[in-house]
Amino acid sequence: MKSRSRLVIDQCKPISTIRANIYLILLTHIISYAGILFPSVTTVIGNTLPVPDALAAWKLRTGKNGVETMRAAQIVGTLVHYRVLNTLSPSLLQPPEFDPDNLPKGAIEKIELAELMWSEFAANLKIGYPRHIEKLLFNREHRFCGTPDMVCPVDDIYTLVDLKTSRELHEAHRIQLGGYHELLGRTPERGMLVSIHPGYGNHFMRAHSHIIERRELDNHADRFLELVKEFHKRNLTEKLAEEFGVLGEEKQIVGND
């Protein structure tokens, strides 16, 4: 196990080259950089935005089985991200660490189907250069960090792209894009959420996207800043770090932000 003192991130490097130095504290992404703890965009949202009623009811109804289902979906989502983004990246991305002998049932089939869904969807897009894929970014002013999936020209429009393997796109996904927009200095001209859900409910097994225009993207960034302000006002970075044992056992990250 690496010591906490080695959790130092070079923000000029792509996240794929420093993945071994980033740790998941249970379900919370807390990254130490230059002696400062930075919560990730998803950590901020997950600890400040109310859980949708339908999701809360599902968690209550499914209990432990629900946790296992979510964990399996996270593994599939991580591998789908890697497989798709690796085909788009100018340089080879480092594969995420996982135990191939303990993949969830049906994971390989879902991953392969998601790749086909993406290929069919992307065939109608003009994805240009420069492409910035999985770059870990820090915002010192508001003290948070995040890893946008991809920022590049899409159909000649500078676009912030985020891939999802969930069946539906939610408010949290839009606010997450707003957090990444803020990390990028609000330079993207629009956002694009792409749902690649290779499972139940997607009857035609087709990817679909939602375009977020610049003004709406700015509004989501404003909403995210309200959440990160609340997050720090409640001292949640330090509380989460203490609660989940930063000084104790640290587990290597598996999921993506």
N, C-alpha and C positions, 0 to 999 in steps of 0.2 A: 504494500500500500504506500502510495506517495504521501509525503508530508504536506500539510496545508501550506507551508512556506513555498512549495513549488507550484502552487496554483496561480502562476503569473502568466498573463496572456499578452502576446505581442499583437496589438490591434492591426498591424500592417500585414499579418499573415492570414490566409484563408482558414476558416475553422477546421477544414479537413486536415490541415497539417498540425493542428494543436489539439485535436479531439482528446488525445490521451491526457491532457492537462486540465480537462473540464470535468467536473463531477456533479452527479445528481445526488442531492441530499434528500433521500426518499423521493417524493414527488415534486421537489422544489429545485429550480435552477437558481443557484446563488453562485456568482463568479467573482473571484477576487482578482483585482487588477491594480497594481501599484499600491497595494496595501488597503484598498477600498473595496467593500463588498457591493456588488451591483446585482440587483434582482433582474431577471429576464422579463421581457414584455409579457410572456404568458404567465409568469409568476405573479406579476402585478395584477393582471386581469383576473386570474384564478382566485386571488385572495381579496378582491375588492368588488368585483361584479357579482351580483346575486345569481345563484344557480337557477336556471329556468325551471318552472314548476314541473314540466314534463320530465326533465332529467332527474330532478330531485325525487319524484315519485318512482321513476324507474330504478334508481339506486336503492331506494327503500324497499322496493318490491323484490329485487334480485339479490340483494345482500352480497355475500362472498362470491357467488357466481357472477354477479355484475362486475365486481372488481377484476375477476379473471378474464371476463369478456373484454373489458376495457384494456387490460394489459395485452391481450392477444391482438387487439386492434392497433395498439400503439406499436407493437413489433412489426406488424404488416405495414403500417403507415411509414415507419422509419425505413424499411427496406424498399418500399415503393418510391419514396423520396430519393433514396440513393440511386436506384436503378434509372429513374427518369432524369434526375439532375446530372448524373454522370454522362449521359448521352449529350447533354447540352453544354457541359462545362468545357472551357478551353484547355483545362488541365485535368488529369485524372484525380477524382476524389477518393479519399481513403475510405474503404468500406467500414460501415459501422460494426462494432464488436457485438457478436451474439453467438449463442450456442446452436449450431445447425442441427444438433440432435434433439433439441427441445423446441423446435418451431411449433407454433399452434397448428392444429389439424386443418388441412386445406390451405395453409399459408402460401405455399408455392403456386398453387393454381390461382389464388387471388392476386398474387404479385404479377404473374404472367398476364393475367387478364387486364390488370390495371395498366401495364405497359402497352398492351394493344389498344386500350381505350385512349391513352395519351397520344399514341402515334396517329391514330385516326383523327383526334382533335387537332393536334399540332400541324397536321398536313395542310390545314387551311389557314395557317398563320405564317407570317414572315417574321421570323425571330432573328434579329440582327445582332450586331456587335457595336460597342463593347458589351460583354456580358459579365456581370458580377454575380457569382453564385456562391451561396453559403458563406458570406463574409461576416465575421463576428464584429459588431459595431458597438461603440460605447457613447453614451451621452453623459458627460460629466456634470453639466448644468443641472439636470433633473435626476441624475444618478440612476440610470437603468441601462440595460444592454439588450441585444437581440441579434438574431441571425436571419435576415430575409432570405427566402429561397432563391429569388432571382430578380435582378434589375437589369433591364436591357431594352432596346427598341423592339417593339412588337407592332408590326404593320406601320413602321416609321414613327411610332409614338413612344416616348420614353416611359416605360411601364414597370410598375412594381408588381411582381407575380408571386402569388402564394398558392401552393398546392395543398389540397385537402383530400383525405380519403373517407371523410364522413359523408353520410348520405345527404345531409342538408347543410346549408350555410347559415350560420347564426350571427347574432349581434356581436358576440365575442370575437368572431372571425374578422368582422369589419373593423372593430376597435383594435385588434391585433395588427391589422394592416396599417391603421392610423399610427400605432406605435412605431412601426418600421418606417413609415413616412417621415415621422419626426426624427428618427435616427439618421435618415438620409438628407436632413436639412430641408425637407419638404420639396425636394427637387423633382420627383417623379410627376409626370403630367397626368397620370391616372393609375388606378390599381386594377388588378385582375385576380379574382378568386376563382380557382379552377377545382371543381369537385370531381375526383376520380374514385368513385365508390364501387368496387367490384363485389357487391354483395346484395343482400335482401333489400328490396325496395326500389332498386334501380332496374326496372323491368327490361329496358332496352340495352342495358350495359353500355351506355354512352356517357362520356365526360360532358359536363356542362360548366359554363363560366358565368360569372357576374362581374360586369364592369362597374367600377367606382370612379366617377369623374372627379376632376381636381378639387372642385369646391366641396364635394361630399368627403373626399379623402382628407382635406384640411379639417373638416368638422370632426371626423373620427380621430384625428390627431389631437385636436383640442379636448375631446372627451377622454382620450387616453391620458393626457397631462393632468386632468382632474383626478383620475384614478391614481396616478403615480404620486401626486401630491398627498392624497389621502393615505396611500400606502406608507409613505415616509412619515407622515404626521402621526401615524399609529406605531411607528418604529418597528414595522413588520420585518424588515430585512434582518435586524439583529435578533428579533424574537424567533423568527423561523430558523435562523442559523443556530441559535441556542437550543431550540426545541428539537431540531432534527440532528443535533450532535455533530457540529462541524469539527469539534475536537476529538470526536470518537471515530467510528468507522465511516469511511466515505466510499460511496459506490460509483463506479465509472458510468458515465452517461450512456444511455441507450437511445432514448427518444430524441427527437429534434424539436427546436423551439417553434 
